[in-house]
Amino acid sequence: MANGVVYFGSGDSNLYALNSATGDLRWKFKTGDVVHASPALADGVLFFGSWDSYFYAVDAATGKEKWRFHGGEDPLIHNQVGFQSSPAIANGIVYTGCRNGDFSMT
């Protein structure tokens, strides 16, 4: 939660921003699959991954996509795809793990 807004992912493939006092929807951002983990927030940007094999940066105020990174695919057995872990941010660097066993920094 930040500035009276709660951010969370959902099994319906969306990241949601709700007013923490009223529960009213501020915005939602659609991905291609489940958003399993909590987003990280830094400098007005939310960072999160989806099981659609993309890691996203979204403007926290508007829900507009800033960029996305494609990763998290497993070409050998095809069952370890996407981003499931919550990212961490330290010293301006975003760290996250992929289900394919890779570790990414952006």
matplotlib code that plots the C-alpha trace (Angstrom):
import matplotlib.pyplot as plt

x = [0.0, 1.2, -0.6, -3.9, -3.8, -3.5, -1.8, -2.1, -2.1, -4.8, -5.5, -7.6, -4.4, -4.8, -2.8, -5.2, -5.0, -7.8, -8.5, -7.6, -10.3, -13.3, -12.2, -13.0, -11.1, -8.5, -7.2, -6.4, -3.6, -4.2, -1.4, -1.4, -1.7, -1.8, -0.1, 0.9, 3.2, 3.0, 4.4, 7.3, 7.0, 9.8, 9.7, 6.1, 6.6, 5.3, 7.4, 5.9, 5.9, 3.3, 3.1, 2.8, 6.7, 6.9, 8.2, 6.4, 7.0, 3.7, 3.1, 1.6, -0.7, -2.2, -1.6, 0.0, 2.8, 6.3, 8.1, 8.2, 10.9, 10.4, 12.0, 11.0, 10.6, 11.8, 12.3, 13.3, 10.3, 7.9, 6.5, 8.6, 7.4, 6.8, 7.5, 6.2, 8.3, 7.9, 10.6, 12.9, 14.5, 17.8, 19.9, 17.8, 18.1, 15.1, 15.8, 13.5, 13.6, 12.0, 10.4, 13.0, 15.7, 17.2, 17.8, 17.3, 18.2, 16.8]
y = [0.0, 3.5, 6.9, 5.3, 2.7, -1.0, -2.9, -6.7, -9.3, -11.9, -15.2, -13.4, -12.1, -8.5, -6.3, -4.1, -0.7, -0.1, 2.9, 1.5, 3.4, 2.7, -0.4, 1.5, 0.4, 3.0, 1.0, -2.6, -3.8, -6.9, -9.4, -12.6, -15.0, -15.2, -12.5, -14.7, -12.4, -9.0, -6.0, -3.9, -0.1, 2.4, 6.0, 5.8, 2.6, -0.9, -3.9, -7.4, -10.5, -12.7, -16.3, -15.0, -14.9, -11.1, -8.9, -5.5, -1.9, 0.0, 3.6, 3.4, 6.4, 5.5, 1.8, 2.5, 0.2, 1.7, -1.4, -5.2, -7.7, -11.2, -14.1, -17.0, -19.6, -23.2, -24.6, -28.0, -29.3, -26.4, -26.4, -23.8, -20.6, -17.1, -15.0, -16.2, -14.5, -11.0, -8.6, -6.8, -3.3, -2.1, 0.9, 1.5, -2.1, -4.5, -8.1, -11.0, -14.7, -16.6, -20.0, -21.2, -20.9, -17.6, -14.5, -11.1, -7.6, -4.5]
z = [0.0, -0.8, -0.8, 0.1, -2.7, -2.4, -5.3, -5.8, -8.5, -9.3, -10.8, -13.4, -15.0, -13.7, -11.4, -9.4, -7.8, -5.2, -2.9, 0.5, 2.3, 0.0, -2.0, -5.2, -8.3, -9.4, -12.4, -13.5, -15.8, -17.9, -18.5, -20.4, -17.4, -13.6, -11.5, -8.6, -6.5, -5.0, -6.9, -5.7, -5.8, -6.3, -7.5, -8.7, -10.7, -9.9, -10.8, -11.1, -13.2, -14.7, -15.7, -19.3, -19.3, -19.0, -16.2, -16.2, -15.1, -14.7, -13.6, -10.1, -10.6, -14.0, -14.6, -17.9, -19.0, -19.0, -20.3, -20.2, -20.2, -21.9, -19.9, -17.8, -20.4, -20.3, -23.8, -22.6, -20.5, -21.0, -17.4, -15.7, -17.3, -16.1, -13.1, -9.7, -7.1, -5.8, -6.9, -4.5, -5.1, -3.7, -4.7, -7.8, -9.1, -9.4, -8.6, -9.5, -10.1, -13.0, -12.9, -15.5, -12.8, -14.0, -11.9, -13.5, -12.7, -14.4]

ax = plt.figure().add_subplot(projection="3d")
ax.plot(x, y, z, "-o")
ax.set_aspect("equal")
plt.show()
